[in-house]
Amino acid sequence: MNADAFLEDVLAEPETLERVLETYEGADSPLRALRLDDVARVRFVGMGSSRFAALPIASLLRAHAFDAAAERASGALRTPPAVGTLTVCVSANGKTPETVETAAAHRGTSTVVAVTNRPDSPLAHAADVVLPLDAGEERGGVACRTYQATVAVLLLLARRLGAPVPDLGPAVEAARAIRDTRAAWLDTALEVLGGAIAVVAPDERISSAEQGALAFREGPRIPADACETGDWGHVDVYLTRRPGYRALLFAGSRFDAIFVEWMQRRGAAFVAVGQPVDGAALSVEHPARHPLCALLVETTVAELLAAEMWRRALRDA
């Protein structure tokens, strides 16, 4: 793993996202290989950030009357293979043992789709259809471009299934805006956040909290916890009693005001992402106003912060 290379990977996200969208929204989209007429249920299967990416997609499909869920490939009580099941196995490197095992178990009964950055991988060989991420090599060793590409591909798969997914093109410009304005907010955000960090997001974008917290743990190796905004008032609010509690809030939940009230009551500082939030020590805005476009780009803020924390820790060691 390499801190400088991780930063380079994150900075390349806008171009990666643009390439993925062009591939999947074009006439020769890999999604054309899917036959979805007899799909009765959808199961996304993965580990780590691969599963995180699927969480909001499963929620989106359920909200529009699909039988959909995102499962850990390591679970003992997983959905069994069945005719009519679309089993979407996600692994960027294509060799996650638990996910490959699940694909092999479903092959021949369920329709197995591999979402992977390695079309020649064991996972790809175990699948009926391969949806390549085309995210390029992540030399930093931390999933960032592959995570973003996975979210994009799964959103477009959801659209193919009939979910109302908007034009995702504006997300590319939002990603560029986050990257190109980082000098205006990065240092201040680092000063606010300090050591341990809570990363908070609405349920419909919970993957952003999970992926953001993972970037802090995996890169600079600092304690980071992911929490859903509404649930925060029931499970994480107690931590604000401890001095130095800090949070990164992906804004847009109807429960943001409750979060802000408690943070202010306890004198705890937070950075908001996406839109201005009253009470935030800093708001990092971007132009992706549709929640599904925000889903594609807001984790870049956490990744840029994690990359800089990592680089500074190595410099000061």
C-alpha positions as CSV (number, residue, x, y, z in Angstrom):
1,M,0.0,0.0,0.0
2,N,1.3,3.4,-0.9
3,A,-0.1,6.8,0.3
4,D,1.1,8.9,-2.7
5,A,-0.3,6.3,-5.1
6,F,-3.6,6.3,-3.2
7,L,-3.9,10.0,-3.7
8,E,-3.2,9.7,-7.4
9,D,-5.9,7.0,-7.6
10,V,-8.4,9.3,-5.9
11,L,-7.5,12.3,-8.1
12,A,-8.2,10.1,-11.2
13,E,-11.8,9.3,-10.1
14,P,-13.6,11.8,-12.4
15,E,-12.0,10.4,-15.5
16,T,-12.6,6.8,-14.4
17,L,-16.3,7.6,-13.7
18,E,-16.6,9.3,-17.1
19,R,-15.2,6.3,-18.9
20,V,-17.4,3.8,-17.0
21,L,-20.6,5.8,-17.8
22,E,-19.6,6.1,-21.5
23,T,-19.1,2.3,-21.7
24,Y,-22.3,1.3,-19.9
25,E,-24.6,3.9,-21.4
26,G,-23.4,3.3,-24.9
27,A,-24.8,1.1,-27.7
28,D,-22.5,-1.7,-26.8
29,S,-23.1,-1.7,-23.0
30,P,-22.1,-4.9,-21.2
31,L,-25.6,-4.8,-19.7
32,R,-27.1,-5.8,-23.0
33,A,-25.8,-9.4,-22.3
34,L,-28.3,-9.7,-19.4
35,R,-31.7,-11.4,-19.9
36,L,-33.9,-10.1,-17.1
37,D,-37.4,-11.3,-18.1
38,D,-37.7,-14.0,-15.5
39,V,-35.9,-12.3,-12.6
40,A,-38.0,-12.7,-9.4
41,R,-35.4,-11.6,-6.9
42,V,-32.0,-9.9,-6.9
43,R,-29.2,-10.7,-4.4
44,F,-26.0,-8.7,-4.3
45,V,-23.2,-10.6,-2.7
46,G,-19.8,-9.3,-1.6
47,M,-17.3,-8.4,1.1
48,G,-16.1,-5.1,2.4
49,S,-16.5,-2.1,0.0
50,S,-17.9,-4.4,-2.7
51,R,-20.9,-5.1,-0.4
52,F,-21.0,-1.5,0.7
53,A,-21.5,-0.4,-2.9
54,A,-24.6,-2.7,-3.2
55,L,-26.4,-1.5,0.0
56,P,-28.1,1.6,-1.5
57,I,-28.8,-0.2,-4.7
58,A,-30.7,-3.0,-2.9
59,S,-32.6,-0.3,-1.0
60,L,-33.5,1.5,-4.2
61,L,-34.8,-1.7,-5.8
62,R,-36.9,-2.6,-2.7
63,A,-38.4,0.9,-2.6
64,H,-39.7,0.2,-6.1
65,A,-41.2,-3.2,-5.3
66,F,-38.3,-5.5,-6.1
67,D,-37.3,-8.4,-3.9
68,A,-33.7,-7.2,-3.4
69,A,-31.0,-7.5,-0.7
70,A,-27.2,-7.1,-0.2
71,E,-25.6,-10.0,1.6
72,R,-22.2,-10.8,3.0
73,A,-20.6,-13.6,1.0
74,S,-19.3,-14.9,4.4
75,G,-22.8,-15.3,5.9
76,A,-23.9,-18.7,7.0
77,L,-27.6,-17.9,6.3
78,R,-27.4,-16.7,2.7
79,T,-30.2,-16.8,0.1
80,P,-30.0,-20.3,-1.5
81,P,-29.7,-20.8,-5.3
82,A,-33.0,-20.7,-7.1
83,V,-34.4,-20.3,-10.6
84,G,-35.5,-16.6,-11.0
85,T,-32.7,-15.3,-8.7
86,L,-30.2,-12.9,-10.1
87,T,-27.1,-13.3,-8.0
88,V,-24.8,-10.3,-8.5
89,C,-21.4,-11.2,-7.1
90,V,-19.1,-8.2,-6.6
91,S,-15.4,-8.3,-6.2
92,A,-13.0,-5.8,-7.7
93,N,-10.1,-8.2,-7.8
94,G,-12.3,-11.1,-8.8
95,K,-10.7,-13.5,-6.4
96,T,-12.4,-12.8,-3.0
97,P,-12.7,-16.4,-1.8
98,E,-16.1,-16.0,-0.1
99,T,-17.6,-14.3,-3.2
100,V,-16.2,-16.8,-5.7
101,E,-17.6,-19.6,-3.5
102,T,-21.0,-18.1,-3.6
103,A,-20.9,-17.6,-7.4
104,A,-19.9,-21.3,-7.8
105,A,-22.8,-22.4,-5.5
106,H,-25.4,-20.4,-7.5
107,R,-24.0,-21.3,-11.0
108,G,-26.4,-23.5,-12.9
109,T,-29.4,-22.6,-10.9
110,S,-29.5,-18.8,-10.3
111,T,-28.3,-16.4,-13.0
112,V,-24.8,-15.3,-11.8
113,V,-23.4,-11.9,-12.7
114,A,-19.8,-11.0,-11.8
115,V,-19.0,-7.3,-11.3
116,T,-15.3,-7.2,-11.3
117,N,-12.3,-5.2,-12.5
118,R,-10.6,-8.5,-13.6
119,P,-12.6,-10.1,-16.4
120,D,-10.2,-13.0,-16.5
121,S,-10.5,-13.7,-12.7
122,P,-11.9,-16.8,-10.9
123,L,-15.1,-14.9,-10.2
124,A,-15.6,-14.1,-13.9
125,H,-15.1,-17.7,-14.8
126,A,-17.8,-18.8,-12.3
127,A,-20.4,-16.3,-13.7
128,D,-22.9,-16.4,-16.5
129,V,-22.4,-12.7,-17.3
130,V,-19.4,-10.5,-16.5
131,L,-19.8,-6.7,-16.0
132,P,-16.3,-5.3,-16.1
133,L,-15.5,-2.2,-14.0
134,D,-12.8,-0.9,-16.4
135,A,-11.4,1.2,-13.5
136,G,-7.8,0.6,-14.2
137,E,-5.1,-0.4,-11.7
138,E,-5.3,1.0,-8.2
139,R,-1.6,1.4,-7.3
140,G,-2.3,2.7,-3.9
141,G,-3.8,-0.6,-2.7
142,V,-7.0,1.0,-1.4
143,A,-10.3,0.6,-3.2
144,C,-11.5,4.0,-4.5
145,R,-11.9,4.0,-8.3
146,T,-13.1,0.5,-8.2
147,Y,-15.6,1.3,-5.5
148,Q,-16.9,4.3,-7.5
149,A,-17.1,2.3,-10.7
150,T,-19.0,-0.5,-8.8
151,V,-21.6,2.0,-7.6
152,A,-22.0,3.3,-11.1
153,V,-22.4,-0.1,-12.7
154,L,-24.9,-1.3,-10.1
155,L,-27.0,1.9,-10.5
156,L,-27.2,1.3,-14.2
157,L,-28.1,-2.3,-13.6
158,A,-30.9,-1.1,-11.3
159,R,-32.1,1.2,-14.1
160,R,-32.1,-1.8,-16.5
161,L,-34.3,-3.6,-13.9
162,G,-36.7,-0.7,-14.0
163,A,-35.6,1.5,-11.1
164,P,-35.8,5.3,-11.7
165,V,-32.1,6.1,-12.0
166,P,-31.5,9.6,-13.5
167,D,-28.8,10.7,-15.9
168,L,-25.6,10.2,-14.0
169,G,-23.5,12.5,-16.2
170,P,-23.7,15.4,-13.7
171,A,-21.8,13.2,-11.2
172,V,-18.6,13.6,-13.4
173,E,-18.6,17.3,-13.1
174,A,-19.3,17.1,-9.4
175,A,-16.4,14.7,-9.0
176,R,-14.1,17.2,-10.8
177,A,-15.5,20.1,-8.6
178,I,-14.6,18.2,-5.4
179,R,-11.1,17.4,-6.8
180,D,-10.4,20.9,-8.1
181,T,-11.6,22.8,-5.1
182,R,-9.8,20.7,-2.5
183,A,-7.2,23.4,-1.7
184,A,-10.0,25.6,-0.4
185,W,-11.3,23.1,2.2
186,L,-8.8,20.2,2.8
187,D,-6.6,21.8,5.5
188,T,-9.5,23.3,7.4
189,A,-11.4,19.9,7.3
190,L,-8.3,18.2,8.7
191,E,-8.0,20.7,11.5
192,V,-11.6,20.1,12.5
193,L,-11.6,16.3,12.3
194,G,-8.4,15.4,14.2
195,G,-8.0,11.8,15.2
196,A,-11.0,9.4,15.6
197,I,-13.8,10.1,13.2
198,A,-17.5,9.2,12.9
199,V,-18.8,9.1,9.3
200,V,-22.6,9.7,9.1
201,A,-24.9,9.4,6.1
202,P,-28.6,8.8,5.3
203,D,-29.9,5.2,4.9
204,E,-30.3,5.6,1.2
205,R,-26.6,6.5,0.9
206,I,-25.3,4.4,3.8
207,S,-22.5,3.1,1.6
208,S,-20.9,6.5,1.7
209,A,-20.6,6.3,5.5
210,E,-19.3,2.7,5.3
211,Q,-16.8,3.4,2.5
212,G,-15.7,6.7,4.0
213,A,-15.0,5.1,7.4
214,L,-13.1,2.3,5.7
215,A,-10.9,4.8,3.8
216,F,-9.8,6.2,7.2
217,R,-9.1,2.8,8.7
218,E,-7.4,1.3,5.6
219,G,-5.3,4.3,4.7
220,P,-4.1,6.3,7.7
221,R,-5.2,3.5,10.1
222,I,-7.2,5.7,12.4
223,P,-10.4,4.7,14.3
224,A,-13.5,5.5,12.2
225,D,-17.1,4.4,12.7
226,A,-19.9,4.5,10.1
227,C,-23.5,5.3,11.2
228,E,-26.8,6.1,9.6
229,T,-28.1,9.6,10.4
230,G,-31.4,8.7,11.9
231,D,-29.9,5.7,13.8
232,W,-27.1,8.0,15.1
233,G,-29.5,9.5,17.6
234,H,-30.1,6.1,19.0
235,V,-26.7,4.4,19.0
236,D,-23.8,6.9,18.5
237,V,-25.1,10.1,20.2
238,Y,-23.7,8.7,23.5
239,L,-20.1,9.1,22.2
240,T,-20.5,12.8,22.0
241,R,-20.1,12.8,25.8
242,R,-16.4,12.1,25.2
243,P,-14.2,15.1,24.6
244,G,-12.9,15.5,21.0
245,Y,-15.8,13.7,19.2
246,R,-15.7,14.6,15.5
247,A,-17.8,13.7,12.6
248,L,-18.0,13.8,8.8
249,L,-21.7,14.3,7.8
250,F,-22.9,13.4,4.3
251,A,-25.8,15.8,4.4
252,G,-29.4,15.3,3.1
253,S,-31.2,13.2,5.7
254,R,-34.4,14.4,7.2
255,F,-32.6,13.7,10.5
256,D,-29.8,16.1,10.0
257,A,-31.3,18.6,12.4
258,I,-31.3,16.1,15.2
259,F,-27.7,15.3,14.6
260,V,-26.8,19.0,14.6
261,E,-28.8,19.7,17.8
262,W,-26.9,17.0,19.7
263,M,-23.5,18.0,18.3
264,Q,-24.0,21.6,19.3
265,R,-25.3,20.6,22.7
266,R,-22.2,18.6,23.4
267,G,-19.8,21.1,21.8
268,A,-18.7,18.5,19.1
269,A,-17.5,19.7,15.7
270,F,-18.3,18.3,12.3
271,V,-17.7,18.8,8.6
272,A,-20.7,18.6,6.3
273,V,-20.4,17.3,2.7
274,G,-22.7,18.1,-0.2
275,Q,-24.6,21.1,0.9
276,P,-24.4,23.8,3.7
277,V,-25.5,22.6,7.1
278,D,-26.1,25.1,9.9
279,G,-23.7,24.4,12.8
280,A,-21.0,22.8,10.7
281,A,-17.5,24.0,11.3
282,L,-17.1,23.6,7.5
283,S,-19.3,22.7,4.6
284,V,-17.7,21.0,1.5
285,E,-20.2,21.7,-1.3
286,H,-20.5,20.0,-4.6
287,P,-23.0,20.4,-7.5
288,A,-24.5,16.8,-7.4
289,R,-28.0,17.6,-6.2
290,H,-29.6,14.3,-7.0
291,P,-28.9,11.8,-4.2
292,L,-27.9,9.1,-6.6
293,C,-25.3,11.4,-8.3
294,A,-24.1,12.4,-4.8
295,L,-23.7,8.7,-4.0
296,L,-21.1,8.4,-6.8
297,V,-18.9,11.3,-5.7
298,E,-19.2,12.2,-2.0
299,T,-16.9,9.5,-0.8
300,T,-14.1,11.3,-2.7
301,V,-14.1,13.9,0.1
302,A,-13.4,11.2,2.7
303,E,-10.8,9.6,0.5
304,L,-8.9,12.9,-0.1
305,L,-8.9,13.5,3.7
306,A,-7.7,10.0,4.4
307,A,-5.0,10.2,1.7
308,E,-3.7,13.5,3.2
309,M,-3.8,12.2,6.8
310,W,-1.8,9.1,5.6
311,R,0.8,11.2,3.8
312,R,1.3,13.6,6.7
313,A,1.6,10.7,9.2
314,L,4.4,9.2,7.1
315,R,6.1,12.6,6.7
316,D,6.0,13.2,10.5
317,A,7.0,9.7,11.5
